[in-house]
């Protein structure tokens, strides 16, 4: 029996299709979670050997200040990766906008990027294990370059086939899928404890402790890309929903209508610049924590690295709640105030983090300290708050362009985030080297979050989309 068509003026979010698109984000966050959790510590250990002839564990026991001395080099390496992303993401966004193939304009980049990254990724810990810094850094660069080929087109795929008023809710779904990927990587980190490898004598280091997370991440990335390829037919979907996309364009939350034949209006350009400026600042804060939290836990709190993984799980669960509710909150108060609330909550969490410090030694351990429970509260607050921010910020950026330029505007979004992630590891590494105090980390993040809140709330207007009647019930699941 043929289903009835939705009423005129109604738009429906196809939850099944949005969930399938989320497999692209599943692969992205799975890889980044493994990369960000393990690579900074790999770099710390290998540079400690180069500079002082000792492992990072030996330095921590004898002269922990020298661990801080190498963080600026760690920051530079991590920043070089992000610098490449800053250049490549807009390039691949523009290229995919102009690409036409039988399998779509985004899918070729997604497939090639995934498979090359998946092959190179397990070689990072292998080269580290054999103390080959050149090989490790080259593999990190290859992974990053081809993930940039994958990332922009994969993220642009959602707004390609989702009408503008529905993108905040759709973004929540694909972010939840992404966080499931991140959570899976985090669980691996609990069972394959990095600190047990780092603290072990060289002869007792088991390569599989660090190799397995990278191999599993590569396999799951390939599977997620294949699921996306076989279930999401870009060209067919674009033709099927072109009327809905036109209707969504008419309902967009913009101050002046979008017209590809005319220059971007001053009001829309100012809105775009304000969003990107605030985004730059909150990514400066968030990436500082993401880059250095593993070292903060191992070298400052003297706790096991699995505690970092528990932090990530708690933050991820809170983020899932945030992503699930952000679209509905934005429908009520607008995307601006949803993001502002998220930044405010994050700031409160980071203020609490400033009071965290090493606790007592755990009985029966080799000098390992109990993990401060205060940080669990911080990560729950921060996870929920930043989910509100990330869920609504990307739709606000692509709201300001037509469907012909989604890849380009996705590139703008990532230019702001990646430039922040290029600068912040180096800047914070220098700050840590100058202050010789790990407690600088939350203070640094607090200041940047407060600045992003000030920029966003003062310069970005709260423009709501025109009222949209959403299809409900079984019909919202779509016809495919």
Secondary structure, 3 states (H helix, E strand, C coil): CCCCCCCCCEECCCHHHHHHHHHHHHHHHHHHHHHHHHHHHHHHHHHHHHHHCCCHHHHHHHCCHHHHHCHHHHHHHHHHHHHHHHHHHHHHHHHHHHCCCCCCCCHHHHHHHHHHHHHHHCHHHHHHHCCCHHHHHHHHHHHHHHHHHHHHHHHHHHHHCCCHHHHHHHHHHHHHHHHHHHHHHHHHHHHCCHHHHHCCCHHHCCHHHHHHHHHHHHHHHHHHHHHHHHHCCHHHHHHHCHHHHHHHHHCCCCCCCCCCCCCCCHHHHHHHHHHHHHHHHHHHHHHHHHHHHHHHHHHHCCCCCHHHHHHHHHHHHHHHHHHHHHHHHHHHHCHHHHHHHHHHHHHHHHHHHCCCCCCCECCCCCCCECCCCHHHHHHHHHHHHHHHHHHHHHHHHHCCCCHHHHHHHHHHHHHHHHHHHHHHHHHHHHHHHHHCCCCHHHHHHHHHHHHHHHHHHHHCCCCCCCCCEECCHHHHHCCC
